[in-house]
């Protein structure tokens, strides 16, 4: 009798809302188990887990501040325990570095505190969390780092944020090269303007800004979370294994 094939398991940072929530739901629809993280939105994270379980999937939510590397050892231990206890696995098949914070300030007005907060979450956190979780990532697995269209096109007020995302994109190419011997694919997903509560929900709630951004987008609207969540699930799927070291922008054709 053949052994039943185990379902893949992916970890998504910042999975309690917005893009991360959509990614988690799309992955679960494809049969993957999901471990999602949250920083303070425990109730929202639990709600995502319930949604996945109500559809017959498996999910877990773990607290994590991606901007504080001191908690990464304990977090890796918690992931290992969830893998064994809830999923019957000892390895992750996918890692999505999605968690992020926003800051809108001109270059001249950006403070060192804002810069450090962005760096700790987006660049340092992505670097060292990935490093810490490497022993738990299966050979042949996937890493997906979330960047931003702002690393290609420019809007005043996002210089520090975009600089961190540019760093993530360079890091992704290095990871793809260094992890290639383990057949781990590493890519960047760069959303354009999306209607979420990120950055105070400006794209979603400011009608004038929404219209202005839509006018600069080839497909005539700003994005929705499911535009990104569905693509993330595709990029983590087995049939995407030959794509690595690439930047995939999902912006509807902004600023072409």
C-alpha positions in Angstrom: 0.0 0.0 0.0 1.4 3.4 -1.0 1.8 6.1 1.7 -0.7 8.9 1.2 0.9 12.1 -0.1 1.1 14.8 2.6 -0.4 18.2 1.9 2.1 21.0 1.7 2.4 23.5 4.5 3.3 27.2 4.0 4.0 29.9 6.5 2.8 33.5 5.8 3.9 36.4 7.9 1.3 39.1 8.5 -1.5 36.7 7.6 -4.3 38.1 9.7 -5.6 40.7 7.2 -5.1 42.3 3.8 -2.8 40.5 1.3 -1.6 37.9 3.8 -5.2 36.9 4.6 -6.0 36.5 1.0 -2.8 34.5 0.4 -3.7 32.2 3.3 -7.2 31.6 2.0 -6.1 30.9 -1.6 -3.4 28.5 -0.5 -5.9 26.6 1.7 -8.3 26.4 -1.3 -5.4 24.6 -3.1 -5.1 22.1 -0.3 -2.2 23.5 1.5 -1.9 23.8 5.3 -1.2 27.3 6.5 0.7 28.8 9.4 0.1 32.5 9.6 1.6 35.1 11.9 0.2 38.2 13.5 1.7 40.9 15.6 -1.2 42.2 17.6 -4.4 41.2 15.7 -5.0 37.9 17.5 -8.7 37.9 17.0 -8.4 38.6 13.3 -5.8 35.9 12.9 -8.1 33.4 14.7 -10.8 34.4 12.4 -8.7 33.5 9.4 -7.9 30.1 10.9 -11.6 29.5 11.5 -12.4 30.3 7.9 -9.8 27.8 6.6 -11.0 25.1 9.0 -14.6 25.7 8.1 -13.6 24.8 4.5 -12.0 21.6 5.6 -8.4 22.9 5.7 -5.8 23.0 8.4 -4.3 26.3 9.8 -2.6 27.8 12.8 -1.8 31.3 13.9 1.3 32.3 15.8 2.3 35.6 17.3 5.4 37.2 15.8 7.0 40.7 15.6 9.1 40.5 12.5 10.8 43.7 13.5 12.4 42.1 16.6 14.9 39.4 15.8 15.2 38.5 19.5 12.0 36.5 19.2 13.0 34.4 16.2 14.5 31.5 18.1 11.3 31.0 20.1 9.2 31.4 17.0 11.1 28.8 15.1 10.5 26.4 18.0 6.8 27.2 17.9 6.7 26.5 14.2 8.4 23.2 14.7 5.8 22.3 17.3 2.9 23.2 15.1 4.3 21.3 12.2 4.6 18.2 14.2 1.4 18.5 16.3 -1.1 20.0 13.9 0.2 19.0 10.5 2.1 15.8 11.1 5.2 17.3 9.3 8.7 18.3 10.2 9.2 20.7 7.3 7.6 23.7 5.7 7.1 23.7 1.9 6.7 27.4 1.5 7.6 30.7 3.3 6.0 34.0 2.4 7.7 37.1 3.9 4.7 39.4 3.7 4.4 41.2 7.0 5.0 44.9 6.7 4.4 48.4 7.9 4.0 51.7 6.0 5.3 55.2 6.4 4.5 58.2 4.3 7.0 61.1 4.6 9.1 63.2 2.3 12.8 62.4 2.1 13.6 65.6 3.9 11.1 64.8 6.7 11.8 61.1 7.2 13.2 60.5 10.7 15.8 58.0 11.7 13.2 56.3 13.9 10.9 55.8 10.8 13.8 54.5 8.8 14.9 52.0 11.4 11.4 50.7 11.9 11.0 50.1 8.2 14.4 48.5 8.0 13.8 46.2 10.9 10.5 44.9 9.6 11.1 44.8 5.8 14.7 44.1 5.3 16.4 42.9 8.5 13.3 40.9 9.5 13.1 39.2 6.1 16.8 38.4 6.1 17.1 36.9 9.5 13.7 35.2 9.8 14.4 33.4 6.5 17.8 32.4 7.8 16.3 31.1 11.1 13.6 29.1 9.3 15.9 27.6 6.6 16.4 24.3 8.6 12.7 23.9 8.7 12.2 24.5 4.9 12.1 21.4 2.8 14.5 20.9 -0.1 12.6 21.8 -3.3 10.5 24.4 -1.3 9.5 27.9 -2.1 10.3 31.3 -0.7 8.2 34.3 -1.8 9.3 37.8 -0.7 6.7 40.6 -1.0 8.1 43.8 -2.4 6.2 46.7 -3.9 5.6 48.4 -7.3 7.2 51.4 -5.6 10.6 49.8 -6.1 10.1 50.4 -9.8 8.0 53.5 -10.1 8.2 56.5 -7.8 5.7 58.5 -5.7 7.0 61.2 -3.4 6.8 60.3 0.3 7.9 56.6 0.0 11.7 56.9 -0.4 12.5 54.9 2.8 9.8 52.3 2.3 10.8 51.7 -1.3 14.5 51.6 -0.5 13.8 48.7 1.9 11.8 46.9 -0.8 14.6 47.4 -3.2 16.9 45.7 -0.7 14.5 42.8 -0.5 14.5 42.4 -4.3 18.4 42.2 -4.3 18.3 39.8 -1.4 15.9 37.6 -3.3 18.3 37.1 -6.2 21.1 36.2 -3.8 18.8 33.7 -2.0 17.8 32.1 -5.3 21.5 31.6 -6.2 22.6 30.3 -2.8 19.6 28.1 -2.2 19.6 26.7 -5.7 21.6 23.6 -4.7 18.7 22.7 -2.4 16.3 23.2 -5.3 14.5 26.0 -3.3 12.9 28.6 -5.6 13.0 32.2 -4.4 11.0 35.0 -6.0 9.7 38.5 -5.4 6.0 39.4 -5.7 5.6 43.2 -6.1 2.0 44.5 -5.8 0.9 47.8 -7.1 -1.7 50.0 -5.4 -4.1 47.7 -3.5 -7.3 48.5 -1.6 -6.4 47.4 1.9 -6.0 49.1 5.3 -2.2 49.2 4.8 -0.7 52.6 5.3 -3.9 53.8 6.9 -6.1 52.6 4.1 -5.4 55.6 1.9 -5.7 53.7 -1.4 -9.0 52.2 -0.3 -10.6 55.1 1.5 -9.3 58.2 -0.4 -11.6 58.4 -3.5 -9.5 61.0 -5.2 -6.3 59.1 -4.7 -8.0 55.9 -5.8 -9.2 57.5 -9.0 -5.8 59.0 -9.7 -4.0 55.7 -9.3 -6.6 53.9 -11.4 -6.0 56.4 -14.2 -2.3 55.5 -14.2 -3.1 51.7 -14.4 -3.4 49.9 -17.8 -6.3 47.8 -16.5 -8.2 50.8 -15.3 -8.5 50.2 -11.5 -6.5 49.7 -8.4 -5.9 46.2 -7.1 -7.8 44.1 -4.7 -6.4 41.6 -2.2 -7.5 38.6 -4.2 -5.5 39.9 -7.2 -2.4 39.2 -5.1 -3.5 36.3 -3.0 -4.3 34.1 -6.0 -1.0 34.9 -7.7 0.9 34.1 -4.5 -0.7 30.7 -4.4 0.3 30.1 -8.0 3.9 31.1 -7.4 4.1 28.6 -4.5 2.5 25.8 -6.5 4.6 22.8 -7.8 4.2 23.8 -11.4 6.0 27.1 -10.7 9.2 25.4 -9.5 11.2 26.5 -12.6 10.7 30.2 -11.8 13.4 31.5 -9.5 15.3 34.7 -8.8 12.5 36.7 -10.6 10.5 39.8 -9.8 6.8 39.4 -10.6 4.9 42.7 -10.5 1.2 42.5 -10.0 0.1 46.1 -10.5 -2.4 45.9 -13.4 0.1 47.8 -15.4 0.9 50.8 -13.3 3.1 53.6 -14.7 3.9 51.7 -18.0 
